[in-house]
């Protein structure tokens, strides 16, 4: 069984995935918010990775162009 560490002010708790799922089902609006937030973070990570891959080495090529 895997546990997720959650840092809270003045406490650290460990919850299993089943426990987190059960807690989220108690408040459907919170569950919807968390899912939307997860999509947004995933989308942002994907865009950042794509941007970094596209422009990796671009600054170096510009610098080398002016040095030569």
ABEGO torsion letter per residue (X at the ends): XBBBBBBBBGBBBBBBAAAAAAAAAABAAAAAAAAAAAAAAAAAAAAAAAAAAAABGAAAAAAAAAAX
